[in-house]
């Protein structure tokens, strides 16, 4: 069915991500597939860089990698079937790039119920759905 599944995880808001992760785990178990968790860090505007310590970027990367590794460690799949990566950039671009890089069969994305803001501005989930080469499952 699905051999490689990519799951974007929002470390700041795990509720939407946890539902998507649950479904991805179920699908990976059925097909003995591999699961890759991805978290995308936002790029800090240059104007703020003078107000943070030099080590800020490195510390943030390490902290996010640790948090994502903790989530990955709890995934009930065989050893070697779960991996995690932290990238920096725009969410949908990085998710799509990672999906292409790993040749994902499926991207499982958690999403909020649509609001006026997402209708007017669009959302990362809808951008991923529109531009992905792989199948996309959106979990509400």
N, C-alpha and C positions, 0 to 999 in steps of 0.2 A: 504494500500500500504506500506508505510514506517512509522512506529510509532516512531522510535528513529533515529535521524540523527546527525552525528558528523561532524563538520566542522572545520578543522584546519585553524587558522587565523595567518597570518604573520603581526605582528604589524609594522614591519619595511618597508614592501612592501605591502600595502593594495590593490593594483590593482588586482593582481591575486586572492587574497582572496575575494575581493568584488564580483567578478563574480561568484565564487563558492557559496558565501553566498546568492546571489540573487536566484540562482537555488535551493539551499537548502530550502530557504523560500517558493518558489513556491511549491516544493514537500511537505513540511510540511503543507501548507495551504490545499492542495488537500486532504491529508489524516488525517488532524487534528492531526498531529504528533508533537513530541517534538524535539527541536533543542538544541544541545549542542555545544558551541564554545570552542575551545581549542587553547591555545598558549603555545608553548614550549620554555622555556628559555634555552640558552646554558649553559653548565657547564664551569665555568671559570677555566683555568688551575691553578694548585696549585702554579706554579712559579710566577703568577701575584698577588696572594693574599696579599703579603706583601706590594704591591703598592696601595692598595685600602683601604678605611676606613673599620672598623669592621662592620659598619651598611650597607655597600654596598649591600650585598645580600638581606637583608630585605627590603631596600629601592627599589631595582629593582623589587622584588616580588610585593610590594604594587603598584608601578607605573604601572606595567604590568596588574595587576588585575583591576586597575582603568580604564585604556585604554580599556581593553576588556569589562568591565562592560558598558562603554559608547557605544561601538558598540552594545552590547546585548540590551541595552535600546532602541535603534532605530529599532530593529527588530519588524515588524508589525504582531506579533502573540499574542494570548491571554496570559494573565498573567499566569505564571506557566509553560508555554510551551517553555521558553527559559532559558538556564542556561549557565554558563561560568566557565572555570577552567584554571588555569595557572599551568603548570608542568615544571619540569626541567629535562633535559637529552637529549638523541638523539631523533630527531624529529619522525622518523618512529616508533621507539620502544615505545615511549610514546603515540603516536596516536593509535597504535595497542592495547596497554595495556588499554587505556581509552575506546576504542571501545568494547573490551572484557568485561571490568568492567561494562559498562552501557548497554551491550547487544544490541549494535547498529545494526539496520537493514541496514544502509547505511552510507558510509563515502563519503563526497563530498569534493574533493581536487582540489584546483586551481593549475595550472601548466603553466610553460613557454613553449614557442615553443622550441623543442629540439635543443640543440646546440652540438658542438663537445665535450664540457666539460661533458654534461650529458650523451652522448653516452659512453664516456670512463669511467666516474666515477660513473655513475648511479645517480639517483635522489631520493629524499624522496618520491615523488609521485609514482615512479615505484616500490620502495620497499614496499610501502603501498599496491599497487595493487597486487604484488606477494604474500604477506604474510597475507593479511587480511582474516578473517573468514567471514566478512560481504561483501555485494556488495560494489563496489567502483565506483563512478562517477568522472571522471577526466574532469575538465573544463579548456579549454585553453582560 
